Amino acid sequence: MKIIVCIKQVPDSTEVRLDPETNTLIREGVPSIVNPFDLYAVEEALRIKERCGGMVTALTMGPPQAESALRDVVAMGVDEAALLSDRAFAGSDTLATSYALAQAVRTLGGADLIICGKQAIDGDTAQVGPGVAEQLGIPFVAFVGKVAQVGDGTMVVHRLMEDGHDVVELQLPALITVVKEINEPRLPSLRGKMKAKSIQIRRLNAQDVGGDPGRYGLKGSPTQVWRTFTPEPRGAGEVFSGEPEEAAAALVARLRESKVL
């Protein structure tokens, strides 16, 4: 089975800062990590490989330094890695990113299964995984909490829901996005670390993956960040004490005074 895992290098969430002039993340001097949700995707890909055989390829889109994220997951056991990097991709929103990644998947020869983390911690949109599936025209299931079965041309997964889970069977090739409840990511092995140092990362640019140049980067992004700001601090809250009926009545009276009700 050929599995592609899409990962992303993101700023450490405790160090995120925004440039008020460009409305973009300030990455200089900020530690970068593999998006935590993507580690669960990598782990599940490796577990499926151990059960069914095959190969796992990690794919990311980003600047040249994103290569370090690929080496991190190679140390976990990923077989091959590819970096999609080009100035033409700068400013991509989720639609343009999905299109570029789908083109890269095609360039890599496709896959029986594509696995993504449910979302990236720097954007929290949860749109890129389903977007890639849509661009490729393959079925997908989001928020997978368990891969119950992988058979000949099909797989059965449990989709996490608020009140339980759905059992879904889908045809391969397909794409799934996984939640953290699905597994516990393994630590890199010594052999994996040695491989990560020496592995040749495949580099792809816009010309390599082809497609419509007008769908890359800012040109292909119908959404853009117009403004970012730090919310003004709120005043101290007010606590209504007493019996529930009294507290509720006092709250309603205050809301009416404020013309909220």
C-alpha positions as CSV (number, residue, x, y, z in Angstrom):
1,M,0.0,0.0,0.0
2,K,1.3,3.5,-0.9
3,I,0.5,6.0,1.8
4,I,1.2,9.8,1.6
5,V,1.1,11.8,4.8
6,C,0.7,15.6,4.5
7,I,2.5,17.4,7.3
8,K,3.1,21.1,8.0
9,Q,5.9,22.9,9.8
10,V,4.3,25.5,12.2
11,P,5.7,28.0,14.7
12,D,5.7,26.8,18.3
13,S,2.3,28.0,19.5
14,T,3.8,29.5,22.7
15,E,5.9,31.8,20.6
16,V,3.5,33.1,17.9
17,R,3.7,36.8,17.1
18,L,2.0,38.8,14.3
19,D,3.4,41.5,12.1
20,P,0.8,44.4,12.3
21,E,2.0,45.8,9.0
22,T,1.8,42.6,6.8
23,N,-0.8,40.7,9.0
24,T,1.4,37.6,8.7
25,L,3.1,35.4,11.3
26,I,6.6,36.5,12.3
27,R,8.7,33.4,11.8
28,E,12.2,34.9,12.2
29,G,13.7,33.7,15.5
30,V,10.7,31.6,16.4
31,P,11.1,27.9,17.0
32,S,9.3,25.7,14.5
33,I,7.8,22.2,15.1
34,V,5.9,19.6,13.2
35,N,2.2,20.4,13.5
36,P,1.2,18.2,16.5
37,F,-1.9,16.8,14.9
38,D,0.2,15.7,11.9
39,L,2.2,13.4,14.2
40,Y,-0.9,11.3,14.8
41,A,-1.3,11.1,11.0
42,V,2.3,9.9,10.7
43,E,1.9,7.3,13.4
44,E,-1.3,5.9,11.9
45,A,0.3,5.7,8.5
46,L,3.2,3.7,10.0
47,R,0.8,1.4,11.8
48,I,-1.1,0.7,8.6
49,K,2.2,0.0,6.8
50,E,3.1,-2.5,9.6
51,R,-0.2,-4.3,9.2
52,C,-0.5,-4.2,5.4
53,G,2.9,-3.5,4.0
54,G,3.9,-0.8,1.6
55,M,5.6,2.6,1.8
56,V,5.0,5.8,3.6
57,T,5.9,9.2,2.0
58,A,5.7,12.5,3.9
59,L,4.8,15.6,1.9
60,T,4.9,19.2,3.0
61,M,4.6,22.6,1.4
62,G,6.7,25.4,2.7
63,P,10.0,27.3,2.7
64,P,13.3,25.5,2.4
65,Q,13.6,25.2,6.2
66,A,10.5,23.0,6.3
67,E,12.9,20.2,5.3
68,S,13.7,19.8,9.0
69,A,10.1,18.9,9.7
70,L,10.4,16.1,7.1
71,R,13.5,14.8,8.7
72,D,11.7,14.7,12.0
73,V,9.1,12.3,10.7
74,V,11.6,10.3,8.8
75,A,13.2,9.7,12.2
76,M,9.9,8.2,13.3
77,G,9.9,5.7,10.4
78,V,8.7,7.4,7.3
79,D,10.3,5.9,4.1
80,E,10.5,8.9,1.8
81,A,9.9,12.6,1.9
82,A,9.1,15.4,-0.5
83,L,9.2,19.2,-0.1
84,L,7.0,21.4,-2.2
85,S,8.7,24.8,-2.2
86,D,8.5,27.7,-4.6
87,R,8.0,31.5,-4.3
88,A,5.0,31.0,-6.5
89,F,3.2,29.4,-3.5
90,A,3.8,32.4,-1.2
91,G,0.6,33.8,0.3
92,S,-1.5,30.7,-0.4
93,D,-4.8,30.3,1.4
94,T,-6.3,26.9,2.1
95,L,-7.7,26.6,-1.4
96,A,-4.4,27.4,-3.2
97,T,-2.6,25.1,-0.7
98,S,-5.0,22.3,-1.4
99,Y,-4.6,22.7,-5.1
100,A,-0.7,22.7,-4.9
101,L,-0.6,19.7,-2.6
102,A,-3.0,17.8,-4.9
103,Q,-0.7,18.5,-7.9
104,A,2.2,17.3,-5.8
105,V,0.4,14.0,-5.0
106,R,-0.2,13.5,-8.7
107,T,3.5,14.2,-9.4
108,L,4.5,11.6,-6.8
109,G,2.4,9.0,-8.6
110,G,-0.7,9.2,-6.4
111,A,-1.4,7.1,-3.4
112,D,-3.8,4.4,-2.1
113,L,-4.3,6.4,1.0
114,I,-3.6,10.0,2.1
115,I,-3.6,10.9,5.8
116,C,-3.6,14.4,7.3
117,G,-3.9,15.7,10.8
118,K,-7.3,17.2,11.5
119,Q,-6.0,20.8,11.4
120,A,-2.9,23.0,11.8
121,I,-2.4,24.8,15.0
122,D,-1.4,28.1,13.2
123,G,-4.6,28.3,11.2
124,D,-7.1,25.9,12.8
125,T,-9.2,25.8,9.6
126,A,-9.3,22.0,9.1
127,Q,-9.9,22.7,5.4
128,V,-6.7,21.6,3.6
129,G,-7.2,17.8,4.0
130,P,-10.7,17.8,2.6
131,G,-9.6,20.3,0.0
132,V,-6.9,18.0,-1.3
133,A,-9.4,15.1,-1.5
134,E,-11.8,17.4,-3.5
135,Q,-9.0,18.5,-5.9
136,L,-8.1,14.8,-6.5
137,G,-11.7,13.7,-6.8
138,I,-11.4,10.9,-4.1
139,P,-13.6,10.1,-1.1
140,F,-12.6,11.4,2.3
141,V,-13.6,11.1,6.0
142,A,-12.6,13.8,8.5
143,F,-12.1,13.5,12.3
144,V,-11.2,9.8,12.2
145,G,-10.6,8.3,15.6
146,K,-9.9,4.7,14.6
147,V,-9.0,2.8,11.5
148,A,-10.9,-0.4,12.1
149,Q,-10.0,-2.3,8.9
150,V,-8.0,-1.9,5.7
151,G,-8.8,-4.4,3.0
152,D,-8.5,-5.0,-0.7
153,G,-9.6,-1.7,-2.1
154,T,-11.7,-0.6,0.9
155,M,-11.2,0.6,4.5
156,V,-13.5,1.0,7.5
157,V,-13.0,3.9,9.9
158,H,-14.7,5.4,13.0
159,R,-15.5,9.1,12.6
160,L,-15.5,10.9,15.9
161,M,-18.8,12.7,16.6
162,E,-20.1,14.7,19.5
163,D,-22.4,11.9,20.7
164,G,-20.3,8.9,19.7
165,H,-18.9,7.8,16.4
166,D,-20.0,6.8,12.9
167,V,-18.7,3.7,11.2
168,V,-17.8,4.5,7.6
169,E,-16.6,2.3,4.8
170,L,-14.9,4.0,1.9
171,Q,-13.3,3.0,-1.3
172,L,-9.6,3.4,-1.9
173,P,-7.9,5.6,-3.0
174,A,-9.1,7.9,-0.3
175,L,-8.1,10.6,2.2
176,I,-8.7,10.7,5.9
177,T,-7.9,13.3,8.6
178,V,-7.3,12.0,12.1
179,V,-7.8,13.3,15.6
180,K,-5.4,12.9,18.5
181,E,-7.6,10.1,20.1
182,I,-6.5,7.7,17.3
183,N,-3.1,6.7,18.7
184,E,0.0,7.8,20.6
185,P,2.9,8.9,18.3
186,R,6.1,6.9,18.7
187,L,9.4,8.4,19.5
188,P,12.1,8.5,16.9
189,S,14.5,5.5,16.9
190,L,18.2,5.7,16.7
191,R,18.1,4.0,13.3
192,G,15.5,6.5,12.2
193,K,17.6,9.4,13.4
194,M,20.6,8.2,11.4
195,K,18.4,7.8,8.3
196,A,16.9,11.3,8.8
197,K,20.4,12.8,8.6
198,S,21.3,11.1,5.3
199,I,18.0,10.8,3.4
200,Q,17.7,12.7,0.1
201,I,14.6,14.9,0.4
202,R,12.8,15.2,-3.0
203,R,12.3,18.8,-3.9
204,L,9.4,19.9,-6.1
205,N,8.6,23.4,-7.4
206,A,5.7,24.9,-9.3
207,Q,7.1,23.9,-12.6
208,D,7.7,20.3,-11.4
209,V,4.0,19.8,-10.4
210,G,2.5,21.7,-13.3
211,G,-1.1,22.8,-13.1
212,D,-2.6,26.2,-13.6
213,P,-0.1,28.9,-12.4
214,G,-3.1,31.2,-11.7
215,R,-4.3,28.9,-8.9
216,Y,-1.0,29.2,-6.9
217,G,-0.1,31.7,-4.2
218,L,-1.9,35.0,-3.8
219,K,-3.3,34.8,-7.4
220,G,-5.1,31.6,-6.5
221,S,-6.2,32.7,-3.1
222,P,-9.8,34.1,-2.9
223,T,-9.3,34.8,0.8
224,Q,-6.7,37.1,2.4
225,V,-6.1,38.4,5.9
226,W,-7.3,42.0,5.9
227,R,-6.4,43.0,9.4
228,T,-5.0,41.4,12.6
229,F,-5.2,42.9,16.1
230,T,-4.9,42.1,19.8
231,P,-8.3,42.3,21.4
232,E,-8.7,45.1,24.0
233,P,-8.6,43.8,27.6
234,R,-12.0,43.3,29.1
235,G,-13.0,44.8,32.4
236,A,-13.4,42.8,35.5
237,G,-16.4,40.4,35.5
238,E,-19.3,40.5,37.9
239,V,-20.4,37.6,40.0
240,F,-24.1,37.2,41.0
241,S,-24.4,35.2,44.2
242,G,-27.3,33.9,46.2
243,E,-30.0,31.4,45.3
244,P,-30.2,30.4,41.6
245,E,-33.5,32.3,41.2
246,E,-32.1,35.4,42.8
247,A,-28.9,35.3,40.8
248,A,-30.8,34.7,37.5
249,A,-33.2,37.6,38.3
250,A,-30.2,39.9,39.0
251,L,-28.5,38.9,35.8
252,V,-31.6,39.6,33.7
253,A,-32.0,43.0,35.4
254,R,-28.3,43.9,34.6
255,L,-28.7,42.8,31.0
256,R,-31.7,44.9,30.6
257,E,-29.9,47.9,32.1
258,S,-27.2,47.3,29.5
259,K,-29.9,47.1,26.8
260,V,-28.7,43.6,25.8
261,L,-32.2,42.3,26.4
